[in-house]
Amino acid sequence: MSRWSVRWSVLAILPAALVVSACATAGSSGSVAPSVAPASSAAAASPPAASPGSASPATASEPPAAMLAVEGGDPVTGQLGTFTWGDGGSDSPWLPGAPIAVGTGEQLTVTIGDGVGVATWSARRVPAGTTDGSGAVGLGTDGPPIAFGAPETGSWSVQVTVDFDGGLGSASYYWLVTVR
């Protein structure tokens, strides 16, 4: 190789070597190295988390889960039926519901996940196996909290319909409640 070629080869490699050296030195010394990447991160790209009571329909495609429980029992997440939420929704027939066993006269409570507030609610029941809401018997209606007495002994499909605070929408949740 001629001297001329060697000089040009060194000159071509030298800037790349300086950049690599500078980045390695800056990273190990604790000083800030210049960045060629955009000033965004995965955390900045994701939507902000909803704070309790202020869930944003833009961050979820459907309403939060609803859990039914009796005192001292484990909560059971209900089946989501018909709902409106954000710019969407879903239409559903009466569902059989998620199974839970309770005692006669027990107080049933429903909690809504993700800290979403409840404006109003209503609860109804039909005999288990009913495929529509005809003949449904009311179990309660009110504002928060969602709490009502267990129906009489038997097996019931229970629907709880919730209107969410702030006009976020509404949803119906279902449980197959066996009352012993």
Secondary structure, 3 states (H helix, E strand, C coil): CCHHHHHHHHHHHHHHHHHHHHHHHHHHHCCCCCCCCCCCCHHHHCCCCCCCCCCCHHHCCCCCCEEEEECCCCCEECEEEEEEECCEEECCCCCCCEEEEECCCCEEEEEEHHHCCEEEEEEEEEECCCCCCCCCEEEEEECCCEEEECCCCEEEEEEEEEEEHHHCEEEEEEEEEEEC
